[in-house]
């Protein structure tokens, strides 16, 4: 759509007729299937099963339910079906482009990091207070951030560049969380943004950014200076017998003519002639 393939592992997982099925497409299918199952469970009063999937820092730390660090992203609330549809659209459109650019394996790693890293931050924070997390809104916003890191100047809604759309959305989410003093949402949002951006930029992908290059230069270790001993000038020792040293040059002139001499050989010939003239005086 926007770019060309730059990865050797750009291969569809499978094909449905003539249409390739990528990892991002499979993720959309998995999320949608779990949403359908969730709606059915709630319809029959069996939604308590979802409590095992939702992230709860107290349960992770106190009861050892470490799987919640990953499964919370697939625990969707049926009350937000409209936003869920928007999420799936973002995952399908932008996730496909990111996967096409960085490759299937790298995309899987990126998605796993976007799911697990924010939950790990909340797990550490759970040592002081209790945090909960459910749904994949921040995960798929991180996918969009990865897309923006690759194509920051692509025009989107109302011909607004993608980087400004991302900035506006991040600002809206931050202000909304600040108004509700929802510190966990702010943490998850900006950890997801940082994860998506850094994953792309640290792979050397995306246009040149002056501030990013300056930031990397600050982190880059400074080279150590080594004292190099001063090299002594070599004294040119001229041969004692100038005629003997010039014999190969004279022989070359006799065979190929004076035009065959190199610049160095001409200088040697001139020096020898000057010396002979000085001796004759």
N, C-alpha and C positions, 0 to 999 in steps of 0.2 A: 504493500500500500504506500508506505512512505520511504522505504529504503530497500537495500539489497542485502542478501544473506552474507554474513561474514563468519559463519561458524560451520565447521565440518559436520556437526551433528544435527543439522537442520533436516530432520526426517520426520514425517508424520508417524504417530504411534500406530495408526491404522488408516484405512480408507473406507468410506461409505459411498459406494458407487464411484463417482469421479471426485468426490469431495474429501480432502485430507482432514484427519482428526488429530489435532495437536494436544499437548498436555493441558493448555489453557481451556480447550473445548471440553476435555474430560473433567476438569475441575468444575466447570459450569454445570455439567451433568450431575456430578456428585453432590454439589451444594443444592441443586434443585431437587434431587431425589430426597435428600435429607429433610428439606423443607416440606415436601409432600408428606413424608413419614411423620414429621412433627405435627402437622395439621391433623393427620388421622389420629395420632395418639391423643392429642388434646380433645378431639371430638369424642373419643371413647373414655376420657378421664384417666388416661394412663401416661400423662406428660411428666410424671415424677421421675421417669427414667432419664430425662434430660438433665436433671441435677447432677448426674454423674459426668456429664460432658462439659458443663459450664465451669470456667476457671474460678476457683476460690482459693485465695492464698492460704487461708487457715487450713483448708483440707489438703492442699499440696504439702504444706510444711508439717502439719500435725497428724495427718492420716496417710501420707505417702501417695496421694493420688496424682502422681507426676504426669499421667497421661493428659490431665486437664490443660497442661501447658500447650498442647497441640489441638485437642479436641474442641476447645471453646470456640474456635473459628467456624465450626460446623454446627453450632447450636444456635439456630436462628429463631427469632420470635415471629409468629404468624401475624402479629399486629403491625409489622412493618413490611408488608409484602411489596408495597410500591418502591420503597428504598431498596429492598432486596433485588427487585428487578433492575434498578439502576446499577447496583453493584455488579450483577451478572453481566450487564451490558459493558461496563468498564473492564471487567475481567476478560470478556470475550474479545472486545475490540483492541484495547491497549495491551492486554496480556499476550495476544497473538502477535502483535508487532514487536514487543520486547522479546518474545521467544524466537521469532524469526531472526532478530538481530544478534542476540547473544548465544543462541543455541538451546537445545532442549535440556541438556544436563545443567547448564548454568541457570536456566529459568527455574528448574526444580529446586536448586539450592537457594535461589533468591526467594522463592515462595516459602520455603521452609524457614528461612531466616525471618521473613516478615511475620510469620505466624508465631515463632518461638521467642524471638528477641524481646518484643514488648512484654510478653508474659513473664519472661525471666526477670525483667526489671521490676515488675509488680511483685514477683516472688520475693526478691530481695527487700522491697519496700514492706512486704508482709511481716517482716521481723518487727516492725514498729506499729503497723496498723493493718487492718484487714482490707483486702482489695478483691473485687470481683470483675469478671470480664466475660462477655459473650458476643458472638457475631463476628463478622469478617469485614466490617466497614473500613477499619484502619488498614487491614491487610491489602484490600483492593485499592485503597487510596495510595498505598505504597507502590503498588504496581503502576498506577498512573504517574507517580513521581519518577519511577524508573523510566517510563516512556518519555517524560519531559526532559530527563537528564540526557536522553539520546537525541531527541528532536525538540529542543527548547523553543525554536522559532516557527514551528508549524502552526498555521492559523486554524483556529477551531471555531467556537461559537462567535457569531457576529464578527468574524475575521480577527478575533483576539488571539494573540500568540499563546501557545500552550503554557509557557512559563508564567504568564500573568494569570491565567486561569488557575493554575496550581497555587499561586500565591494567594489569590482571593479566597479559594476554597479553604486553604490552611488557616487564613486569618479568620474566616467565619467560624470554623470549628473551634479555634482557640478562644475567640471572644465568647462563644456560646458556653464553652466549658468554664471559662473564668466567671461568667455571670452566675453559673450554678455551683461555683467552687468545686468543680469536679476535677480534682487534681489527677486522678487516675486516667481520665480521658485525655487530658493534656499530655500526660506522659506517653500514653500509647500513641497518640497522634504524631508527636514530634520524634519519637523513637522510630516509628514507621517511616516518616519522611527521611530521617537521617539514614536509615538502613537502605531504603530504595535508592537514594542519591549516591551514597558512598559505594554501594555495590557496583554501580555502573561506572562511576568516575575512577575508582581504584583499579578497574580493568582497562583504563586508558580509553574509554569510549566517550564520545560526545565532543562537541566543538570546544575550542580552546577558551578557557575562562581565566582572565587575568588574576582575579582575586583567589581563585582556586590554585593557580600556579604559585602565587605568593605564599599561600597557606602551606603548600607542600614544601616550598623552599625553607620555611621556618622549621618544619618538622624534620627536614633532611639533615643528617649529622654533618657538621662542618668538617671539611678535610683537614687532616693534620699536616703541619708543615715540617718538612725534613731539611736539615742543613746539608747542602750538597757541597763537598770540598771543591775548592777552586782548582780548576785544571791548569796545570803549568803549560805555558806556551812551548810548543815544540820548536826547537832550533833546527832550521833546515841546514843539513850538512851537504855541501856541494862536493861532488866527486873531485878527487885530486887531479885526475887526468881528464881535462875537458874534451879533448879530442876523442878519447876512448868512449866517453859517454855519448858523444854525438854521432858515433859511427852508425848506429841503427837508423838514425834520421837520414844521414847521407845515403845510406843504402836504399832507403825507401824512396828518396828523391830520384835516384838513378833508375829505379824500376818503374815508378808510377808518376814521376814528375812532382814538382814543388806544390802543385795544386792539391795533392793528396794529403798534405800535412794537416794535422789538427792544430788548434790554437795553441795548445801546450807545447807541441813539437816546434812550432814557429818561434815561440818565446825561447825555448832551449837553444834553437839555432841562432837566434839573435844574440843571446848571452855568450855563446861560444865564439861567435864572430867578434863581438866587442872585446872579449878577453884576449883573443889572438892579436887583434889590432893593438891592444895596450901592451902586450909583450913585445911586439915588433918595434914599438917606439923605444 
